């Protein structure tokens, strides 16, 4: 998710190497019986989003030119994006891809595990930590695909933009896919309330073959599945890590 198609990354594999390093260090920490490193911030989408640079997206429109001209002499006409009233809509144009924030976050975790500073860390009120996780949870709910589909179903059609992709999907198929998502969520949440709570990632992993092998056999068209559950990573991201879409 941290290298999703909405982020114009130049080097997406850097985020995958973050997870490789995190996995190795967590494994070693477990063997040594020391606290595991915190992997929440550097790999989280909220961290990537904070590094996004917003700007005007130029629209490239090829000009009609003499076909006999050499390629080196051909030019492109750059058009500015349409202006809505007096406001120009900005879009992500770049991401500040760096290692500083990752290094600082990891270093702070290491420093705060020392005796004196660990005591200072313990002075943070629980309400502060609860508020942090509450804010993160609210943001996750508001930007969640399940929430977006549910809001679309109950929203007045006159208020839905014509550009909304879900308009191309039959309502019954949206409800069916939403029900499947809720079942997956229910199963994941249910196991966290049992003694086998540590095994909740297994439920999440099982959702992968469900999506790739079972859901395509249900009454969805390829176009509907593309809209309802498009790949998180772009084709560029997949190629950069040696995979395919």
Secondary structure, 3 states (H helix, E strand, C coil): CCCCCCCCCCCCHHHHHHHHHHHHHHHHHHHHCCCCCCCHHHHCHHHHHHCEEEECCCEEEECCCCCCCCHHHCCEEEECCCEECCEECCEEEEECCCCHHHHHHHHHHHHHCCHHHHHHHCCCCHHHHHHHHHHHHHHHHHCCHHHHHHHHHHCCHHHCCCCCHHHHCCHHHHHHHHHHHHHHHHHHHHHHCCCCHHHHHHHHHHHHHHHHHHHHHCCCCHHHHHHHCCCCCCHHHHHHCCCCC
